[in-house]
Amino acid sequence: MTALTADAYSDFGGSGLALRDYQGWRTDIQFMADGGGIACAWQGQGDAVVLFGELAMTGGAWQSKKAELVETGFIEVATPVAGYFNEPDTDPNYIDGGFVYRDGNLFYVSYPALTQWVPALAGS
């Protein structure tokens, strides 16, 4: 399985972003890697960072995680895809990322537009 489409990797390379070790961010997705999923980061020379996470999760576990997200200020919105939980705006200098649960998997993207490059979410 490929985490992101080829277009994503092409865009990252063209933007000077390179894969690096994941280190905490405003929304810490380390739990995804710790749970057997992935937590990836790409960064260039500046402060631009792209994060992506994916974790297989049961529907029951998602209900618990969703309650936790809502409790901490995440808001469910219909865009960029249905069921997108937008993270709270903690820093006006950064675009807010969010979580989406789809078909037994929880996804995190640091920018809403990244959903277009997640095969499971593309076209949703």
Secondary structure, 3 states (H helix, E strand, C coil): CCCCCHHHHHHHHHCCCEEECCCCCCCCCHHHHHCCCEEEEEECCCCCEEEEEEEECCHHHHHHHHHHHHHCCCEEECCCCCCEEECCCCCCCCCCCEEEEECCEEEEECCHHHHHHCCCCCCC
